[in-house]
Amino acid sequence: MLGDTGSLRRVAAFATVYQGYVAQDDWVVESFDADGGCDAYLTVFSGPRARERALEYAAEKYPGFELRTPDQPPRR
């Protein structure tokens, strides 16, 4: 789990988890607001276990998410 984060506030949005484009060791969790507005939320994980931590975070924070492979660009 995410350690001592307390309780995360779940967001009513769908998230995408993908490998970073600037640093290949980074993993990004990206979501847009549930109302279809333009508010984007990005959380970047880097270092050891970045992919695992990003997936754990997405599972805790969002009701659903997809894992994108490096050859798939983020959906806009």
C-alpha positions in Angstrom: 0.0 0.0 0.0 0.9 3.6 0.0 2.3 3.7 3.5 1.3 6.5 5.9 -0.7 8.6 3.5 -3.8 8.5 5.8 -6.8 8.2 3.6 -6.8 9.4 0.0 -9.8 11.2 -1.2 -11.2 9.2 -4.1 -11.8 11.2 -7.2 -14.8 10.4 -9.4 -12.7 10.3 -12.6 -11.0 7.7 -14.7 -7.2 7.8 -14.7 -4.4 6.7 -17.1 -1.1 5.3 -15.9 1.9 5.5 -18.3 5.6 5.6 -18.4 7.1 9.1 -18.5 8.3 10.7 -21.7 11.1 12.9 -20.2 12.6 10.4 -17.8 12.0 6.7 -18.7 12.1 5.7 -15.0 9.1 8.0 -14.2 5.5 6.8 -14.2 2.6 9.2 -14.5 -1.0 9.0 -13.2 -3.1 11.4 -15.2 -6.8 12.1 -14.9 -9.3 14.8 -16.0 -12.2 16.0 -13.9 -15.3 13.9 -14.0 -17.4 16.7 -15.5 -15.4 16.6 -18.7 -13.9 19.9 -17.9 -10.3 20.9 -18.5 -8.9 20.3 -15.1 -6.1 17.8 -15.4 -4.4 16.1 -12.5 -0.9 14.6 -12.8 1.0 12.7 -10.2 4.6 11.6 -11.2 6.4 8.8 -9.4 10.1 8.3 -9.9 12.8 6.2 -8.5 12.7 2.6 -7.3 9.3 0.9 -7.7 7.9 3.9 -9.5 5.6 1.8 -11.7 4.3 -0.2 -8.7 3.7 2.9 -6.6 1.9 4.6 -9.5 -0.4 1.6 -9.9 -1.1 1.4 -6.2 -1.9 5.1 -6.1 -4.3 4.9 -9.1 -6.1 1.9 -7.6 -6.5 3.8 -4.3 -7.5 7.2 -5.7 -9.6 6.4 -8.7 -12.6 4.1 -9.3 -11.0 3.0 -12.6 -7.8 3.4 -14.5 -6.0 2.0 -17.6 -2.3 1.1 -17.9 -0.9 2.4 -21.2 2.2 0.9 -22.8 5.1 3.1 -23.9 4.0 2.8 -27.6 0.5 4.2 -26.9 0.4 7.9 -26.5 -1.8 9.4 -23.7 -5.5 9.9 -24.7 -6.5 13.5 -25.1 
